[in-house]
Amino acid sequence: MALKLENKNTLQELKQEMRKATDGRYQLRVNTIILLKEGKKSSKIRERLLIGSDTYCRWIRSYNDGGLEALKNIKITGRKEGNPEYDNYIFEELFQKLDLMQEYWSVIKMQKFVKELHDIEVPNETMRMRVKRAGYSYKSNRPSPYKGDAVKQEEFKKTDSKMWSKD
């Protein structure tokens, strides 16, 4: 069942509201109403404005229920800025330690470091994502077969290192 737009404002009023609005999110919501009022299909509107169908439907329902004022007051979900668990200052000393690179650090070791320093538990995925975003890369050890010939493996390492050395 397609959502039907209530006739609360004229197209001219909506365009004027969008021009005077300073909040980009609110402008996007008003633009959604304008495009729908101009007769554009909902799928084309969502594609053009890069919004999902749930968001689109929520905005149309809000407008139908309370007009432009309801579009202004839509609550934003997701992580709030300023959440101390994810602020950059928590990671600053960790990154300083990583820059020294006296040893390799696992995600678990980084989590313990932040916990001891700031008494904040950072989830595995958050820690991994923050470290990667800061420009660090993950290093893993090479597997070696337990039944392998140790002499041949050592010879391969010597050949391999000579092959990739920088002169």
Backbone as JSON Lines, residues from 0, in Angstrom:
{"i":0,"aa":"M","n":[0.84,-1.19,0.0],"ca":[0.0,0.0,0.0],"c":[0.89,1.25,0.0]}
{"i":1,"aa":"A","n":[0.72,2.09,-0.99],"ca":[1.52,3.31,-1.13],"c":[1.01,4.37,-0.15]}
{"i":2,"aa":"L","n":[1.94,5.15,0.36],"ca":[1.58,6.24,1.25],"c":[1.04,7.41,0.44]}
{"i":3,"aa":"K","n":[-0.05,7.95,0.9],"ca":[-0.64,9.1,0.23],"c":[-0.26,10.35,1.0]}
{"i":4,"aa":"L","n":[0.2,11.36,0.28],"ca":[0.65,12.6,0.9],"c":[-0.54,13.51,1.18]}
{"i":5,"aa":"E","n":[-0.64,13.97,2.42],"ca":[-1.71,14.91,2.79],"c":[-1.37,16.29,2.25]}
{"i":6,"aa":"N","n":[-2.38,17.04,1.89],"ca":[-2.19,18.37,1.31],"c":[-2.13,19.41,2.42]}
{"i":7,"aa":"K","n":[-1.0,19.52,3.08],"ca":[-0.84,20.45,4.21],"c":[-0.23,21.77,3.77]}
{"i":8,"aa":"N","n":[0.66,21.74,2.77],"ca":[1.33,22.95,2.28],"c":[1.34,22.95,0.77]}
{"i":9,"aa":"T","n":[1.4,24.16,0.21],"ca":[1.52,24.27,-1.25],"c":[2.97,23.99,-1.63]}
{"i":10,"aa":"L","n":[3.17,23.72,-2.9],"ca":[4.51,23.48,-3.41],"c":[5.39,24.71,-3.18]}
{"i":11,"aa":"Q","n":[4.81,25.89,-3.39],"ca":[5.53,27.15,-3.19],"c":[5.96,27.3,-1.73]}
{"i":12,"aa":"E","n":[5.1,26.98,-0.79],"ca":[5.42,27.08,0.64],"c":[6.55,26.11,1.0]}
{"i":13,"aa":"L","n":[6.49,24.91,0.44],"ca":[7.53,23.91,0.72],"c":[8.89,24.36,0.19]}
{"i":14,"aa":"K","n":[8.91,24.9,-1.03],"ca":[10.17,25.37,-1.61],"c":[10.74,26.55,-0.82]}
{"i":15,"aa":"Q","n":[9.86,27.43,-0.38],"ca":[10.3,28.57,0.43],"c":[10.87,28.08,1.77]}
{"i":16,"aa":"E","n":[10.22,27.08,2.39],"ca":[10.7,26.51,3.65],"c":[12.07,25.87,3.48]}
{"i":17,"aa":"M","n":[12.27,25.2,2.36],"ca":[13.56,24.54,2.12],"c":[14.67,25.57,1.93]}
{"i":18,"aa":"R","n":[14.36,26.68,1.25],"ca":[15.36,27.73,1.04],"c":[15.79,28.39,2.35]}
{"i":19,"aa":"K","n":[14.87,28.6,3.27],"ca":[15.2,29.31,4.5],"c":[15.75,28.37,5.6]}
{"i":20,"aa":"A","n":[15.6,27.07,5.41],"ca":[16.08,26.11,6.41],"c":[17.61,26.09,6.43]}
{"i":21,"aa":"T","n":[18.17,25.95,7.64],"ca":[19.63,25.89,7.78],"c":[20.12,24.48,8.11]}
{"i":22,"aa":"D","n":[19.23,23.63,8.59],"ca":[19.58,22.26,8.93],"c":[19.5,21.39,7.68]}
{"i":23,"aa":"G","n":[20.62,20.8,7.3],"ca":[20.67,19.99,6.09],"c":[19.75,18.78,6.13]}
{"i":24,"aa":"R","n":[19.61,18.17,7.31],"ca":[18.72,17.0,7.43],"c":[17.27,17.41,7.22]}
{"i":25,"aa":"Y","n":[16.91,18.54,7.78],"ca":[15.54,19.04,7.6],"c":[15.3,19.39,6.13]}
{"i":26,"aa":"Q","n":[16.28,20.0,5.47],"ca":[16.14,20.32,4.05],"c":[15.9,19.05,3.23]}
{"i":27,"aa":"L","n":[16.6,17.98,3.58],"ca":[16.43,16.71,2.88],"c":[15.01,16.17,3.06]}
{"i":28,"aa":"R","n":[14.48,16.29,4.26],"ca":[13.11,15.83,4.52],"c":[12.1,16.65,3.73]}
{"i":29,"aa":"V","n":[12.28,17.98,3.73],"ca":[11.36,18.84,2.98],"c":[11.48,18.56,1.49]}
{"i":30,"aa":"N","n":[12.69,18.34,1.01],"ca":[12.9,18.02,-0.4],"c":[12.17,16.74,-0.78]}
{"i":31,"aa":"T","n":[12.13,15.79,0.13],"ca":[11.39,14.54,-0.11],"c":[9.92,14.84,-0.35]}
{"i":32,"aa":"I","n":[9.35,15.69,0.47],"ca":[7.93,16.06,0.33],"c":[7.72,16.82,-0.98]}
{"i":33,"aa":"I","n":[8.64,17.72,-1.31],"ca":[8.53,18.49,-2.56],"c":[8.52,17.55,-3.77]}
{"i":34,"aa":"L","n":[9.47,16.63,-3.81],"ca":[9.54,15.71,-4.96],"c":[8.3,14.84,-5.06]}
{"i":35,"aa":"L","n":[7.78,14.41,-3.92],"ca":[6.56,13.6,-3.94],"c":[5.38,14.44,-4.42]}
{"i":36,"aa":"K","n":[5.32,15.66,-3.98],"ca":[4.23,16.58,-4.38],"c":[4.32,16.9,-5.87]}
{"i":37,"aa":"E","n":[5.55,16.89,-6.42],"ca":[5.74,17.14,-7.86],"c":[5.39,15.92,-8.71]}
{"i":38,"aa":"G","n":[5.06,14.81,-8.05],"ca":[4.62,13.63,-8.78],"c":[5.69,12.58,-9.04]}
{"i":39,"aa":"K","n":[6.84,12.74,-8.43],"ca":[7.91,11.76,-8.61],"c":[7.55,10.46,-7.88]}
{"i":40,"aa":"K","n":[8.01,9.34,-8.43],"ca":[7.75,8.04,-7.8],"c":[8.64,7.9,-6.56]}
{"i":41,"aa":"S","n":[8.11,7.19,-5.56],"ca":[8.85,7.03,-4.31],"c":[10.2,6.35,-4.52]}
{"i":42,"aa":"S","n":[10.26,5.36,-5.41],"ca":[11.53,4.67,-5.65],"c":[12.57,5.61,-6.24]}
{"i":43,"aa":"K","n":[12.14,6.5,-7.12],"ca":[13.05,7.47,-7.73],"c":[13.5,8.51,-6.71]}
{"i":44,"aa":"I","n":[12.6,8.91,-5.83],"ca":[12.94,9.88,-4.77],"c":[13.99,9.27,-3.85]}
{"i":45,"aa":"R","n":[13.76,8.04,-3.4],"ca":[14.69,7.37,-2.49],"c":[16.06,7.19,-3.15]}
{"i":46,"aa":"E","n":[16.04,6.84,-4.44],"ca":[17.29,6.65,-5.17],"c":[18.03,7.97,-5.32]}
{"i":47,"aa":"R","n":[17.31,9.01,-5.65],"ca":[17.91,10.34,-5.87],"c":[18.47,10.93,-4.58]}
{"i":48,"aa":"L","n":[17.76,10.75,-3.47],"ca":[18.17,11.36,-2.2],"c":[18.98,10.41,-1.32]}
{"i":49,"aa":"L","n":[19.18,9.18,-1.8],"ca":[19.97,8.17,-1.08],"c":[19.42,7.9,0.32]}
{"i":50,"aa":"I","n":[18.12,7.63,0.37],"ca":[17.48,7.27,1.63],"c":[16.8,5.92,1.49]}
{"i":51,"aa":"G","n":[16.67,5.22,2.6],"ca":[16.02,3.92,2.6],"c":[14.51,4.04,2.64]}
{"i":52,"aa":"S","n":[13.83,2.94,2.36],"ca":[12.37,2.97,2.32],"c":[11.77,3.2,3.71]}
{"i":53,"aa":"D","n":[12.4,2.67,4.76],"ca":[11.89,2.91,6.12],"c":[11.97,4.39,6.48]}
{"i":54,"aa":"T","n":[13.1,5.0,6.15],"ca":[13.27,6.43,6.42],"c":[12.26,7.24,5.63]}
{"i":55,"aa":"Y","n":[12.12,6.92,4.36],"ca":[11.16,7.61,3.49],"c":[9.75,7.54,4.09]}
{"i":56,"aa":"C","n":[9.33,6.34,4.45],"ca":[7.98,6.16,5.01],"c":[7.8,6.92,6.33]}
{"i":57,"aa":"R","n":[8.84,6.9,7.16],"ca":[8.77,7.61,8.44],"c":[8.6,9.11,8.22]}
{"i":58,"aa":"W","n":[9.32,9.65,7.23],"ca":[9.21,11.08,6.94],"c":[7.83,11.45,6.39]}
{"i":59,"aa":"I","n":[7.29,10.63,5.51],"ca":[5.95,10.91,4.94],"c":[4.9,10.84,6.04]}
{"i":60,"aa":"R","n":[4.98,9.81,6.88],"ca":[4.01,9.69,7.99],"c":[4.11,10.88,8.94]}
{"i":61,"aa":"S","n":[5.33,11.29,9.24],"ca":[5.52,12.44,10.14],"c":[4.9,13.69,9.54]}
{"i":62,"aa":"Y","n":[5.14,13.93,8.25],"ca":[4.56,15.1,7.59],"c":[3.03,15.02,7.6]}
{"i":63,"aa":"N","n":[2.5,13.84,7.28],"ca":[1.04,13.69,7.28],"c":[0.44,13.92,8.66]}
{"i":64,"aa":"D","n":[1.15,13.49,9.7],"ca":[0.63,13.64,11.07],"c":[0.77,15.06,11.61]}
{"i":65,"aa":"G","n":[1.9,15.72,11.31],"ca":[2.13,17.02,11.96],"c":[2.7,18.1,11.08]}
{"i":66,"aa":"G","n":[2.74,17.9,9.77],"ca":[3.21,18.93,8.86],"c":[4.71,19.17,8.97]}
{"i":67,"aa":"L","n":[5.11,20.39,8.6],"ca":[6.53,20.74,8.59],"c":[7.14,20.71,9.98]}
{"i":68,"aa":"E","n":[6.35,21.06,10.99],"ca":[6.87,21.05,12.36],"c":[7.28,19.64,12.77]}
{"i":69,"aa":"A","n":[6.51,18.65,12.36],"ca":[6.85,17.25,12.68],"c":[8.13,16.83,11.96]}
{"i":70,"aa":"L","n":[8.34,17.33,10.74],"ca":[9.58,17.01,10.01],"c":[10.79,17.61,10.71]}
{"i":71,"aa":"K","n":[10.63,18.77,11.32],"ca":[11.74,19.41,12.05],"c":[12.13,18.6,13.27]}
{"i":72,"aa":"N","n":[11.16,17.99,13.91],"ca":[11.38,17.36,15.21],"c":[11.61,15.86,15.16]}
{"i":73,"aa":"I","n":[11.94,15.32,14.0],"ca":[12.22,13.89,13.9],"c":[13.5,13.59,14.68]}
{"i":74,"aa":"K","n":[13.42,12.61,15.54],"ca":[14.57,12.22,16.35],"c":[15.56,11.47,15.48]}
{"i":75,"aa":"I","n":[16.83,11.74,15.69],"ca":[17.89,11.06,14.96],"c":[18.36,9.9,15.81]}
{"i":76,"aa":"T","n":[18.36,8.71,15.21],"ca":[18.8,7.53,15.95],"c":[20.25,7.25,15.65]}
{"i":77,"aa":"G","n":[20.83,6.36,16.4],"ca":[22.23,6.0,16.19],"c":[23.1,6.54,17.3]}
{"i":78,"aa":"R","n":[24.39,6.38,17.15],"ca":[25.33,6.82,18.16],"c":[25.33,8.33,18.25]}
{"i":79,"aa":"K","n":[25.26,8.82,19.46],"ca":[25.31,10.25,19.69],"c":[26.75,10.71,19.77]}
{"i":80,"aa":"E","n":[27.03,11.87,19.18],"ca":[28.37,12.44,19.28],"c":[28.63,12.77,20.74]}
{"i":81,"aa":"G","n":[29.85,12.65,21.13],"ca":[30.2,12.97,22.51],"c":[30.1,11.79,23.44]}
{"i":82,"aa":"N","n":[29.75,10.61,22.92],"ca":[29.7,9.42,23.75],"c":[31.13,9.11,24.2]}
{"i":83,"aa":"P","n":[31.42,9.17,25.51],"ca":[32.8,9.04,25.96],"c":[33.45,7.7,25.59]}
{"i":84,"aa":"E","n":[32.64,6.68,25.35],"ca":[33.22,5.38,25.0],"c":[33.92,5.4,23.65]}
{"i":85,"aa":"Y","n":[33.56,6.35,22.81],"ca":[34.1,6.33,21.46],"c":[34.8,7.63,21.07]}
{"i":86,"aa":"D","n":[35.02,8.52,22.02],"ca":[35.71,9.77,21.71],"c":[37.17,9.51,21.36]}
{"i":87,"aa":"N","n":[37.73,10.37,20.54],"ca":[39.1,10.19,20.04],"c":[40.14,10.23,21.15]}
{"i":88,"aa":"Y","n":[39.92,11.0,22.2],"ca":[40.96,11.12,23.23],"c":[41.29,9.77,23.86]}
{"i":89,"aa":"I","n":[40.35,8.86,23.86],"ca":[40.57,7.54,24.44],"c":[41.67,6.79,23.69]}
{"i":90,"aa":"F","n":[41.75,7.03,22.4],"ca":[42.68,6.29,21.56],"c":[44.03,6.99,21.36]}
{"i":91,"aa":"E","n":[44.14,8.25,21.77],"ca":[45.36,9.02,21.5],"c":[46.62,8.35,22.08]}
{"i":92,"aa":"E","n":[46.58,7.98,23.36],"ca":[47.75,7.36,23.97],"c":[48.02,5.97,23.39]}
{"i":93,"aa":"L","n":[46.96,5.26,23.03],"ca":[47.14,3.96,22.38],"c":[47.89,4.13,21.07]}
{"i":94,"aa":"F","n":[47.49,5.11,20.26],"ca":[48.14,5.33,18.98],"c":[49.6,5.78,19.17]}
{"i":95,"aa":"Q","n":[49.87,6.53,20.23],"ca":[51.26,6.9,20.52],"c":[52.09,5.66,20.81]}
{"i":96,"aa":"K","n":[51.52,4.72,21.57],"ca":[52.22,3.46,21.86],"c":[52.44,2.67,20.57]}
{"i":97,"aa":"L","n":[51.41,2.6,19.74],"ca":[51.52,1.85,18.49],"c":[52.57,2.48,17.58]}
{"i":98,"aa":"D","n":[52.69,3.81,17.6],"ca":[53.68,4.48,16.76],"c":[55.1,4.1,17.15]}
{"i":99,"aa":"L","n":[55.32,3.83,18.44],"ca":[56.65,3.4,18.89],"c":[56.98,2.01,18.36]}
{"i":100,"aa":"M","n":[55.95,1.17,18.18],"ca":[56.03,-0.18,17.64],"c":[57.19,-0.99,18.2]}
{"i":101,"aa":"Q","n":[57.28,-1.01,19.51],"ca":[58.29,-1.84,20.15],"c":[57.86,-3.3,20.17]}
{"i":102,"aa":"E","n":[56.58,-3.52,19.95],"ca":[56.03,-4.87,19.91],"c":[54.72,-4.83,19.14]}
{"i":103,"aa":"Y","n":[54.22,-5.99,18.76],"ca":[52.92,-6.06,18.1],"c":[51.82,-6.1,19.14]}
{"i":104,"aa":"W","n":[50.74,-5.44,18.84],"ca":[49.61,-5.36,19.76],"c":[48.41,-6.08,19.17]}
{"i":105,"aa":"S","n":[47.79,-6.93,19.96],"ca":[46.55,-7.57,19.54],"c":[45.39,-6.65,19.94]}
{"i":106,"aa":"V","n":[44.22,-6.92,19.39],"ca":[43.03,-6.16,19.76],"c":[42.77,-6.32,21.26]}
{"i":107,"aa":"I","n":[42.96,-7.52,21.77],"ca":[42.73,-7.77,23.2],"c":[43.69,-6.94,24.05]}
{"i":108,"aa":"K","n":[44.93,-6.87,23.62],"ca":[45.92,-6.08,24.36],"c":[45.56,-4.58,24.31]}
{"i":109,"aa":"M","n":[45.09,-4.12,23.16],"ca":[44.67,-2.72,23.04],"c":[43.47,-2.43,23.94]}
{"i":110,"aa":"Q","n":[42.53,-3.37,23.99],"ca":[41.36,-3.2,24.85],"c":[41.78,-3.1,26.32]}
{"i":111,"aa":"K","n":[42.7,-3.95,26.73],"ca":[43.19,-3.92,28.12],"c":[43.88,-2.59,28.42]}
{"i":112,"aa":"F","n":[44.65,-2.09,27.47],"ca":[45.36,-0.83,27.64],"c":[44.38,0.31,27.86]}
{"i":113,"aa":"V","n":[43.33,0.39,27.03],"ca":[42.32,1.45,27.15],"c":[41.54,1.29,28.45]}
{"i":114,"aa":"K","n":[41.24,0.05,28.81],"ca":[40.51,-0.22,30.06],"c":[41.32,0.26,31.27]}
{"i":115,"aa":"E","n":[42.61,-0.06,31.29],"ca":[43.47,0.35,32.41],"c":[43.64,1.87,32.46]}
{"i":116,"aa":"L","n":[43.75,2.48,31.3],"ca":[44.02,3.91,31.23],"c":[42.78,4.77,31.5]}
{"i":117,"aa":"H","n":[41.64,4.38,30.92],"ca":[40.44,5.21,30.99],"c":[39.25,4.53,31.67]}
{"i":118,"aa":"D","n":[39.42,3.27,32.07],"ca":[38.34,2.51,32.68],"c":[37.1,2.43,31.76]}
{"i":119,"aa":"I","n":[37.37,2.22,30.47],"ca":[36.3,2.1,29.48],"c":[36.54,0.83,28.68]}
{"i":120,"aa":"E","n":[35.49,0.04,28.53],"ca":[35.58,-1.19,27.74],"c":[35.15,-0.88,26.3]}
{"i":121,"aa":"V","n":[36.06,-1.11,25.37],"ca":[35.79,-0.87,23.96],"c":[35.57,-2.21,23.29]}
{"i":122,"aa":"P","n":[34.44,-2.39,22.59],"ca":[34.17,-3.67,21.92],"c":[35.23,-3.99,20.86]}
{"i":123,"aa":"N","n":[35.42,-5.29,20.59],"ca":[36.42,-5.76,19.61],"c":[36.3,-5.03,18.28]}
{"i":124,"aa":"E","n":[35.11,-5.03,17.72],"ca":[34.92,-4.47,16.38],"c":[35.17,-2.97,16.38]}
{"i":125,"aa":"T","n":[34.8,-2.28,17.44],"ca":[35.06,-0.84,17.52],"c":[36.55,-0.58,17.57]}
{"i":126,"aa":"M","n":[37.25,-1.35,18.36],"ca":[38.7,-1.18,18.47],"c":[39.37,-1.45,17.12]}
{"i":127,"aa":"R","n":[38.99,-2.54,16.47],"ca":[39.56,-2.89,15.18],"c":[39.3,-1.79,14.15]}
{"i":128,"aa":"M","n":[38.08,-1.29,14.12],"ca":[37.7,-0.25,13.17],"c":[38.45,1.05,13.43]}
{"i":129,"aa":"R","n":[38.58,1.45,14.7],"ca":[39.29,2.69,15.04],"c":[40.77,2.61,14.68]}
{"i":130,"aa":"V","n":[41.38,1.47,14.95],"ca":[42.8,1.3,14.65],"c":[43.02,1.32,13.14]}
{"i":131,"aa":"K","n":[42.15,0.65,12.41],"ca":[42.26,0.64,10.95],"c":[42.05,2.04,10.38]}
{"i":132,"aa":"R","n":[41.05,2.76,10.9],"ca":[40.76,4.11,10.44],"c":[41.94,5.06,10.7]}
{"i":133,"aa":"A","n":[42.71,4.77,11.75],"ca":[43.88,5.6,12.08],"c":[45.07,5.29,11.18]}
{"i":134,"aa":"G","n":[44.93,4.29,10.3],"ca":[45.97,4.01,9.32],"c":[46.88,2.84,9.65]}
{"i":135,"aa":"Y","n":[46.55,2.1,10.68],"ca":[47.35,0.93,11.03],"c":[46.82,-0.28,10.28]}
{"i":136,"aa":"S","n":[47.7,-1.25,10.02],"ca":[47.26,-2.44,9.31],"c":[47.46,-3.67,10.18]}
{"i":137,"aa":"Y","n":[46.65,-4.66,9.92],"ca":[46.68,-5.91,10.67],"c":[47.78,-6.8,10.13]}
{"i":138,"aa":"K","n":[48.58,-7.33,11.0],"ca":[49.64,-8.26,10.62],"c":[49.35,-9.61,11.26]}
{"i":139,"aa":"S","n":[49.52,-10.66,10.49],"ca":[49.34,-12.0,11.06],"c":[50.58,-12.83,10.73]}
{"i":140,"aa":"N","n":[50.81,-13.82,11.56],"ca":[51.98,-14.67,11.32],"c":[51.68,-15.65,10.19]}
{"i":141,"aa":"R","n":[52.73,-16.09,9.55],"ca":[52.58,-17.06,8.47],"c":[52.41,-18.45,9.08]}
{"i":142,"aa":"P","n":[51.47,-19.21,8.57],"ca":[51.35,-20.58,9.07],"c":[52.5,-21.44,8.53]}
{"i":143,"aa":"S","n":[52.94,-22.36,9.35],"ca":[53.94,-23.31,8.85],"c":[53.46,-24.71,9.21]}
{"i":144,"aa":"P","n":[53.5,-25.59,8.24],"ca":[52.99,-26.94,8.48],"c":[53.83,-27.66,9.55]}
{"i":145,"aa":"Y","n":[53.16,-28.28,10.48],"ca":[53.88,-28.95,11.57],"c":[54.65,-30.18,11.09]}
{"i":146,"aa":"K","n":[54.24,-30.75,9.94],"ca":[54.96,-31.9,9.4],"c":[56.01,-31.48,8.37]}
{"i":147,"aa":"G","n":[56.2,-30.18,8.21],"ca":[57.12,-29.68,7.2],"c":[58.58,-29.95,7.55]}
{"i":148,"aa":"D","n":[59.38,-29.93,6.53],"ca":[60.82,-30.13,6.68],"c":[61.44,-28.81,7.15]}
{"i":149,"aa":"A","n":[61.96,-28.77,8.36],"ca":[62.49,-27.55,8.96],"c":[63.65,-26.98,8.13]}
{"i":150,"aa":"V","n":[64.5,-27.83,7.56],"ca":[65.65,-27.37,6.77],"c":[65.16,-26.67,5.5]}
{"i":151,"aa":"K","n":[64.18,-27.31,4.81],"ca":[63.65,-26.72,3.59],"c":[62.92,-25.4,3.89]}
{"i":152,"aa":"Q","n":[62.22,-25.34,5.02],"ca":[61.53,-24.11,5.39],"c":[62.52,-22.99,5.65]}
{"i":153,"aa":"E","n":[63.59,-23.29,6.33],"ca":[64.63,-22.3,6.62],"c":[65.28,-21.82,5.33]}
{"i":154,"aa":"E","n":[65.53,-22.75,4.4],"ca":[66.11,-22.39,3.12],"c":[65.16,-21.49,2.33]}
{"i":155,"aa":"F","n":[63.87,-21.79,2.38],"ca":[62.87,-20.97,1.7],"c":[62.86,-19.56,2.27]}
{"i":156,"aa":"K","n":[62.93,-19.43,3.59],"ca":[62.94,-18.11,4.23],"c":[64.14,-17.3,3.77]}
{"i":157,"aa":"K","n":[65.3,-17.95,3.67],"ca":[66.51,-17.25,3.23],"c":[66.35,-16.8,1.78]}
{"i":158,"aa":"T","n":[65.84,-17.67,0.92],"ca":[65.64,-17.34,-0.49],"c":[64.6,-16.25,-0.62]}
{"i":159,"aa":"D","n":[63.52,-16.39,0.13],"ca":[62.42,-15.43,0.07],"c":[62.89,-14.04,0.5]}
{"i":160,"aa":"S","n":[63.67,-13.96,1.59],"ca":[64.11,-12.66,2.07],"c":[65.09,-12.01,1.11]}
{"i":161,"aa":"K","n":[65.92,-12.82,0.44],"ca":[66.85,-12.27,-0.54],"c":[66.09,-11.75,-1.74]}
{"i":162,"aa":"M","n":[65.02,-12.44,-2.09],"ca":[64.25,-12.06,-3.24],"c":[63.57,-10.7,-3.04]}
{"i":163,"aa":"W","n":[63.13,-10.4,-1.83],"ca":[62.36,-9.19,-1.57],"c":[63.16,-8.1,-0.87]}
{"i":164,"aa":"S","n":[64.42,-8.27,-0.7],"ca":[65.2,-7.26,0.02],"c":[65.35,-6.01,-0.83]}
{"i":165,"aa":"K","n":[65.56,-4.91,-0.16],"ca":[65.69,-3.62,-0.83],"c":[67.16,-3.2,-0.77]}
{"i":166,"aa":"D","n":[67.82,-3.06,-1.91],"ca":[69.25,-2.68,-1.93],"c":[69.41,-1.23,-2.31]}
